[in-house]
Amino acid sequence: MCRSIRTLRPPYAEAVTEQDVRAAALQYVRKVSGFRAPAAHNQAAFDLAVERITAATEELLEGLVIKGAGGAEGAR
């Protein structure tokens, strides 16, 4: 869907920062909304979507179990 969003789990990414996760969320929201920068009347909805997707992505990455990466540890 959005080729500029990179994979954020091992072994593709070893050191993932909060900024990496937020950048991926921002790219996703831009793609889905069709706006690179929303108009003022859409800014709050845009920002809320980025925050929620960032949180959901962090939760996903923390919950993933990557085989061969230390057993039952999360990816981050």
C-alpha positions as CSV (number, residue, x, y, z in Angstrom):
1,M,0.0,0.0,0.0
2,C,2.6,2.6,1.0
3,R,6.1,1.6,-0.1
4,S,7.7,4.3,2.0
5,I,6.7,2.6,5.2
6,R,9.5,0.3,6.2
7,T,9.2,-2.9,8.3
8,L,9.7,-2.1,11.9
9,R,10.4,-5.6,13.4
10,P,13.4,-7.8,13.6
11,P,15.3,-8.9,11.6
12,Y,14.4,-6.1,9.3
13,A,14.9,-3.4,11.9
14,E,16.9,-3.9,15.1
15,A,16.7,-0.5,16.7
16,V,13.3,1.1,16.2
17,T,12.7,4.5,17.8
18,E,9.4,6.2,18.7
19,Q,10.2,8.6,15.9
20,D,10.3,5.6,13.4
21,V,6.9,4.4,14.6
22,R,5.4,7.9,14.4
23,A,6.9,8.4,10.9
24,A,5.3,5.2,9.7
25,A,1.9,6.2,11.3
26,L,2.1,9.6,9.6
27,Q,2.9,8.0,6.2
28,Y,-0.1,5.7,6.6
29,V,-2.5,8.6,7.5
30,R,-1.2,10.6,4.6
31,K,-1.8,7.8,2.2
32,V,-5.3,6.9,3.5
33,S,-6.5,10.5,3.8
34,G,-4.9,11.7,0.5
35,F,-3.5,14.7,2.3
36,R,0.2,15.4,2.8
37,A,-0.8,18.3,5.1
38,P,-4.4,18.6,6.0
39,A,-6.4,21.9,6.0
40,A,-6.9,23.6,9.3
41,H,-10.4,22.2,9.7
42,N,-9.0,18.6,9.3
43,Q,-5.9,19.0,11.4
44,A,-7.4,17.6,14.7
45,A,-8.7,14.5,13.0
46,F,-5.4,14.0,11.2
47,D,-3.3,14.4,14.3
48,L,-5.6,12.1,16.3
49,A,-5.3,9.4,13.7
50,V,-1.5,9.6,13.7
51,E,-1.5,9.3,17.5
52,R,-3.8,6.3,17.6
53,I,-2.0,4.5,14.8
54,T,1.3,5.2,16.6
55,A,0.0,3.7,19.8
56,A,-1.5,0.7,18.0
57,T,1.7,0.1,16.1
58,E,3.8,0.2,19.4
59,E,1.3,-2.2,20.9
60,L,1.6,-4.5,17.9
61,L,5.4,-4.5,17.9
62,E,5.6,-5.1,21.7
63,G,3.2,-8.1,21.3
64,L,4.9,-9.8,18.4
65,V,6.9,-12.9,19.1
66,I,9.7,-13.4,16.6
67,K,11.0,-17.0,16.4
68,G,14.7,-17.1,16.6
69,A,14.9,-13.8,18.4
70,G,15.0,-14.9,22.0
71,G,12.0,-17.1,22.3
72,A,8.9,-15.5,23.8
73,E,10.3,-11.9,23.8
74,G,8.5,-9.2,22.1
75,A,10.0,-7.7,18.9
76,R,10.9,-4.4,20.7
